[in-house]
């Protein structure tokens, strides 16, 4: 049989079996398409203007669209959240980010956002009012890390930690420090506050820290000499008060420098700094004999890296995942361990 005859016979047999249809025509091919839905971040900010810092961070992390909503209040949450999720398919890349200076309202907003998410439309929620969660996490994680790596102590557990300031960052830092097991003293330096306000505030902090944490103590100390008396035997000092407010002068710092090794942290980037003698660029520099300073820039790098890491994780996450100060603290520790 010639080659041509063989080919004709083979074609005849194939046609008799397939009815003149090719294998490709008979077998449907399913191509899995990549999800090309835009990655959207709804940024709920309690302030009059949504923070450009957080908006930029979200875009740099990979979100396609960031929707800033300013003057956010808890009563607006259900409608906005459910409009956002029900207009997209389940598991669409949607994230809610809660920011703003009003930390208490921010926490209420975060709870209401989580409550408003309906299966199967759950999605990630980032909680970081005015950067308080990521900044406080950076302060506590770096102090704890450096205490071990640079000064030979296991951690800040059982150490006396004095926090100057009672704002959002101080609040979260106090909770994290107490949960680690530090003896935390939160010092209200604002002369327009009072003992009653501070007492109620400390009760809230201890409730948030939980029963297993060391009890946080609060002291009202608007007078510089009172601050010295509290700080003189501290192992760690965190200056977390408002920007541009000096908490401890050079004179007081020289008196505090008594031979006991101390770590002093100042997040203030606006002169005058909270601790006179510390500079934003300091990173465990000896600013007075036995006193080692960590400034705002050293902390700011870690804080930005923590927020960036969280945003990058959220942009790729599906389903409910909560990024709060506990999560931020673990991210900060991981980043420091990689250095």
C-alpha positions in Angstrom: 0.0 0.0 0.0 1.4 3.3 -1.0 2.0 6.2 1.4 -0.8 8.3 -0.1 -3.2 5.3 0.2 -2.2 4.8 3.9 -2.9 8.4 4.7 -6.4 8.3 3.0 -7.2 5.1 4.9 -6.1 6.7 8.2 -8.2 9.8 7.5 -11.2 7.6 6.6 -10.9 5.7 10.0 -10.6 9.0 12.0 -13.7 10.5 10.2 -15.7 7.4 10.9 -14.9 7.6 14.6 -15.1 11.4 15.1 -17.7 12.4 12.5 -15.3 14.7 10.7 -14.7 16.7 13.9 -11.3 17.3 15.2 -10.2 16.5 18.8 -10.0 20.2 19.5 -13.6 20.7 18.4 -14.8 17.8 20.6 -12.8 18.8 23.8 -13.7 22.1 25.3 -10.7 24.0 26.6 -11.2 26.0 29.9 -8.8 28.8 30.4 -8.7 30.1 33.9 -8.7 33.9 33.7 -6.7 36.0 36.2 -8.8 38.1 38.5 -8.3 41.6 37.1 -10.6 43.4 39.6 -9.2 46.6 40.9 -7.7 46.4 44.3 -9.6 49.1 46.3 -8.8 50.5 49.7 -11.6 52.5 51.4 -9.8 54.9 53.8 -12.1 56.0 56.7 -10.5 59.0 58.4 -12.1 60.9 61.3 -10.2 64.1 60.5 -11.4 67.0 58.3 -8.9 65.9 55.6 -7.9 62.3 55.0 -4.2 61.8 55.7 -2.0 62.0 52.5 0.6 59.9 54.4 -1.6 56.9 54.6 -3.1 57.5 51.1 0.4 57.5 49.6 1.4 54.4 51.6 -1.7 52.5 50.3 -0.9 53.4 46.7 2.8 52.4 47.1 1.7 49.1 48.6 -0.1 48.1 45.4 -3.7 49.3 45.7 -5.1 50.4 42.3 -7.7 52.8 43.9 -7.7 54.5 47.3 -11.0 56.1 48.3 -10.5 58.6 51.1 -13.6 59.4 53.2 -13.0 62.2 55.7 -15.0 63.3 58.8 -15.9 59.7 59.3 -18.2 58.7 62.1 -19.5 55.3 63.4 -23.1 55.9 62.3 -22.0 56.1 58.6 -20.3 52.7 58.7 -23.0 50.2 57.8 -24.3 51.9 54.7 -20.8 52.7 53.3 -19.3 49.3 54.0 -22.2 47.4 52.6 -22.5 49.6 49.5 -18.8 48.9 49.0 -18.9 45.1 49.4 -22.3 44.3 47.8 -21.4 46.1 44.6 -18.5 43.7 44.1 -18.3 39.9 43.8 -17.4 37.9 47.0 -13.7 37.8 47.7 -13.1 40.9 45.5 -9.9 42.7 46.6 -11.4 45.2 48.9 -9.8 46.6 52.1 -11.0 49.0 54.8 -8.4 51.2 56.5 -9.4 53.1 59.6 -7.4 56.3 60.4 -7.7 59.7 61.9 -6.8 61.6 65.1 -10.0 60.6 67.0 -8.7 57.2 68.3 -11.8 56.4 70.4 -14.1 57.0 67.4 -11.7 55.1 65.2 -12.0 52.1 67.4 -15.8 52.3 67.3 -15.6 52.6 63.6 -13.4 49.6 63.3 -15.7 47.4 65.4 -18.7 48.6 63.3 -16.8 47.8 60.0 -16.2 44.3 61.2 -19.8 43.9 62.3 -21.1 45.2 59.0 -19.1 42.7 56.9 -21.5 39.9 55.7 -20.5 36.4 54.5 -19.2 35.8 51.9 -18.2 39.4 51.4 -15.7 39.6 54.3 -12.4 41.4 53.6 -9.3 42.8 55.4 -9.6 45.6 58.0 -6.6 47.8 58.9 -6.8 49.7 62.2 -4.2 52.5 62.6 -5.8 55.8 63.9 -3.2 58.5 63.2 -0.5 55.9 62.9 -0.9 55.1 66.6 -0.8 51.3 66.2 2.1 51.1 63.9 4.1 53.8 65.7 3.6 52.4 69.2 4.4 48.9 67.9 7.7 50.3 66.5 8.6 52.0 69.8 7.9 48.9 71.9 9.4 46.3 69.5 12.6 48.3 68.9 13.1 49.0 72.6 12.6 45.3 73.4 14.9 44.2 70.5 17.7 46.6 71.4 17.5 45.9 75.1 18.5 42.3 74.2 20.8 42.7 71.2 22.7 45.8 72.3 22.5 45.8 76.1 22.4 42.2 77.1 19.0 42.1 78.8 16.5 39.5 77.8 13.7 42.0 77.2 11.9 44.9 78.9 9.9 42.5 81.0 10.0 43.5 84.6 11.8 46.7 83.7 10.4 50.1 84.8 9.1 51.8 81.7 8.1 55.5 82.1 5.8 56.9 79.3 5.5 60.7 79.0 2.3 61.6 77.3 -1.3 60.3 77.2 -2.1 60.5 73.5 -2.9 57.7 71.0 0.7 56.4 70.7 1.2 56.5 74.4 -2.0 54.6 75.0 -1.1 51.7 72.6 2.5 51.6 73.9 1.3 51.3 77.5 -0.9 48.4 76.6 1.8 46.6 74.7 4.4 47.2 77.4 2.1 45.9 80.1 1.3 42.8 78.0 5.0 42.1 77.8 5.3 42.3 81.5 6.9 45.7 82.0 6.2 47.9 85.0 4.5 50.7 83.0 4.1 54.2 84.4 2.1 56.5 82.2 2.7 60.2 83.0 0.2 62.9 82.0 2.2 66.1 81.5 -0.6 68.3 80.2 -1.5 70.8 82.9 -5.1 71.1 81.6 -5.8 67.5 82.5 -6.4 66.3 86.1 -6.2 63.2 88.3 -9.8 62.2 87.7 -9.4 62.1 83.9 -6.2 60.2 84.2 -7.6 57.6 86.6 -10.5 56.9 84.2 -8.0 56.7 81.4 -5.8 54.2 83.2 -8.7 52.0 84.0 -9.5 51.8 80.3 -5.9 50.9 79.4 -5.8 48.1 82.0 -9.0 46.7 80.8 -7.7 46.7 77.2 -4.4 45.1 78.3 -6.2 42.2 79.9 -6.0 40.4 83.2 -2.7 38.7 82.5 -0.9 42.0 81.9 1.0 44.0 84.6 -1.2 46.8 85.9 -0.4 50.2 84.3 0.0 53.0 86.8 -0.9 56.6 86.0 0.7 59.8 87.4 -0.3 63.4 86.8 2.9 65.3 86.6 2.7 68.7 84.9 5.7 69.9 87.0 9.2 69.1 85.6 10.6 68.2 89.0 7.8 65.7 89.4 8.8 64.2 86.1 12.4 63.9 87.2 11.4 62.0 90.4 9.5 59.5 88.4 12.1 59.0 85.7 15.3 59.0 87.7 15.2 55.2 88.4 13.5 54.2 85.1 15.1 51.6 82.9 13.3 52.9 79.8 11.8 56.3 79.0 9.4 56.8 76.1 8.7 60.4 75.3 5.4 60.1 73.4 3.8 63.5 74.1 2.6 66.1 71.6 5.0 67.4 68.9 7.0 70.4 69.8 6.7 70.0 73.6 9.8 69.5 75.8 9.3 67.0 78.5 12.7 66.7 80.1 15.3 69.4 79.9 19.1 69.0 79.6 19.4 69.8 83.3 17.0 67.1 84.3 18.6 64.6 81.9 22.0 65.3 83.4 20.5 64.6 86.9 18.9 61.4 85.6 22.3 60.3 84.3 23.3 58.5 87.5 25.2 55.5 86.2 22.2 53.3 85.6 21.9 52.3 82.0 18.8 53.6 80.3 17.1 53.6 76.9 15.4 56.9 76.0 13.0 57.1 73.0 11.6 60.3 71.6 9.1 60.2 68.7 9.1 64.0 68.4 10.3 65.3 65.1 9.4 69.0 65.7 11.8 71.1 67.8 11.9 71.5 70.7 12.2 67.8 71.0 10.6 65.9 73.9 14.0 65.0 75.4 16.7 67.7 75.2 19.9 66.3 73.9 18.3 63.6 71.7 18.3 64.1 67.9 15.9 62.5 65.4 18.8 60.7 63.8 20.0 59.1 67.0 19.9 55.3 67.0 21.2 54.0 70.3 23.7 56.9 70.6 24.9 57.7 74.1 23.4 61.2 74.6 24.4 61.4 78.3 26.6 59.1 80.3 24.8 55.7 80.5 21.8 57.1 78.6 21.2 55.9 75.0 18.8 57.7 72.7 16.6 56.5 69.9 15.2 59.4 67.8 12.2 59.9 65.6 13.9 59.1 62.3 15.1 55.7 63.5 11.6 54.9 64.7 10.0 56.4 61.7 11.7 54.0 59.3 10.5 51.0 61.3 7.0 52.5 61.6 6.8 53.1 57.8 8.1 49.6 57.1 5.5 48.1 59.4 2.6 50.0 57.8 3.9 49.2 54.3 4.2 45.5 55.1 0.6 45.4 56.5 -0.7 47.2 53.5 1.1 44.8 51.1 -0.3 41.8 53.0 -3.8 43.3 53.0 -3.8 44.1 49.2 -3.2 40.4 48.5 -5.5 39.0 51.2 -9.1 37.7 50.9 -11.6 37.2 53.6 -11.7 38.8 57.0 -8.3 39.6 58.5 -7.8 42.2 61.2 -4.6 44.2 61.2 -4.5 46.0 64.6 -1.7 46.8 67.1 -1.2 43.2 68.1 -0.6 42.3 64.4 1.6 45.4 63.9 3.7 44.5 66.9 4.4 41.0 65.5 5.3 42.6 62.1 7.7 45.0 63.8 9.4 42.2 65.7 9.8 40.1 62.5 11.3 43.1 60.6 13.8 43.7 63.4 14.8 40.1 63.5 15.6 40.2 59.8 18.1 43.0 60.1 
